[in-house]
Amino acid sequence: MNSDTELAPAVQSILEAARERSGGEGVVSVDARSLPDALADAEAAGRVPVIAEVKPTSPTADGTRDDDPVELAQAMVDGGATALSVLTEPTHFGGSPEALERIREAVDVPVLRKDFVLDEAGMDVVEADLLLLIARFVDDLERLVAAARERGFQPLVEVHDRDELETALAAGAEIIGVNNRDLGRLEVDLETFESVAPEVPDDVTLIAESGISSPEDVRRMREAGADALLVGSAIMDHGTDDSDVTENTRRLVEAESDAATETETT
Ligand SMILES: O=P(O)(O)OC[C@@H](O)[C@@H](O)c1c[nH]c2ccccc12
């Protein structure tokens, strides 16, 4: 692992909590729903592939949403989400493995487990279709990518710059997310994706993560090469408990349809 010193205090505290959490008992074995298949279905149906994130709160959120996570997840699928991302981190994001388990039972789309998995034991907590591995935070990415696949997970490797992209590719990652949020200052810059995307080989499934809040942002990331978009805050809308999650999802999913573009430009 790289040194923690250049990380924001909130991120250091997240990592400390992750190191203290224990792994599961036994080894998880998953029969995963394919993300590439789900993305292809969305494209065929003329929908922007949006991975909507159930994130009750976060160190940068305006508040906390206490709604039932299963209801939120269903509302996202109703709005056309192609897949879901579910935070299972309990101390800073209000997530839980139980919420993910219940959501995965309730929906048909692929579900990503969003957490700070640092070792193999950390994988054996709950079944999910995809598992996040953050390049910056793990020592032996190649081994963890293989370990995730052995369990049936599709590993999604998160990177923030070109060096991390090289590490991810060398580790055999086939699904890569570029996080627009910098973990040092916790600031978002969509140029991050734009600078890394051209270096990503075509056969990799490429996801733009964080800071996507409008149909315009969606189009900008798609033009830069995103196969899918991972969106949390703009859909959860943490400040308001009764914000319409279905509608928030739909306006991003429809960002490339003619009607959506026309309404905005007129
Ligand atoms: O809420 P946003 O800006 O739409 O971002 C979603 C997602 O990318 C973000 O929650 C995230 C990206 N990488 C992570 C790693 C752990 C926890 C959370 C994240």
The ligand as an SDF file (V2000), in Angstrom:
LIG
                    3D

 19 20  0  0  0  0  0  0  0  0999 V2000
  -21.4700   10.6370   -5.2960 O   0  0  0  0  0  0  0  0  0  0  0  0
  -20.7360   10.7310   -6.5880 P   0  0  0  0  0  0  0  0  0  0  0  0
  -19.8710   11.9350   -6.7080 O   0  0  0  0  0  0  0  0  0  0  0  0
  -21.6680   10.5760   -7.7760 O   0  0  0  0  0  0  0  0  0  0  0  0
  -19.7180    9.4840   -6.6440 O   0  0  0  0  0  0  0  0  0  0  0  0
  -20.1450    8.1480   -6.6750 C   0  0  0  0  0  0  0  0  0  0  0  0
  -18.9560    7.2040   -6.4880 C   0  0  0  0  0  0  0  0  0  0  0  0
  -18.0890    7.3700   -7.5870 O   0  0  0  0  0  0  0  0  0  0  0  0
  -18.2250    7.4830   -5.1690 C   0  0  0  0  0  0  0  0  0  0  0  0
  -19.1240    7.2590   -4.1390 O   0  0  0  0  0  0  0  0  0  0  0  0
  -16.9830    6.6290   -4.9690 C   0  0  0  0  0  0  0  0  0  0  0  0
  -16.0110    6.4220   -5.8950 C   0  0  0  0  0  0  0  0  0  0  0  0
  -15.0540    5.5990   -5.3860 N   0  0  0  0  0  0  0  0  0  0  0  0
  -15.3720    5.2700   -4.1430 C   0  0  0  0  0  0  0  0  0  0  0  0
  -14.7240    4.4370   -3.2370 C   0  0  0  0  0  0  0  0  0  0  0  0
  -15.3120    4.2260   -2.0220 C   0  0  0  0  0  0  0  0  0  0  0  0
  -16.4940    4.8740   -1.6690 C   0  0  0  0  0  0  0  0  0  0  0  0
  -17.1620    5.6900   -2.5550 C   0  0  0  0  0  0  0  0  0  0  0  0
  -16.6040    5.9080   -3.8040 C   0  0  0  0  0  0  0  0  0  0  0  0
  1  2  2  0
  2  3  1  0
  2  4  1  0
  2  5  1  0
  5  6  1  0
  6  7  1  0
  7  8  1  0
  7  9  1  0
  9 10  1  0
  9 11  1  0
 11 12  2  0
 11 19  1  0
 12 13  1  0
 13 14  1  0
 14 15  1  0
 14 19  2  0
 15 16  2  0
 16 17  1  0
 17 18  2  0
 18 19  1  0
M  END
$$$$
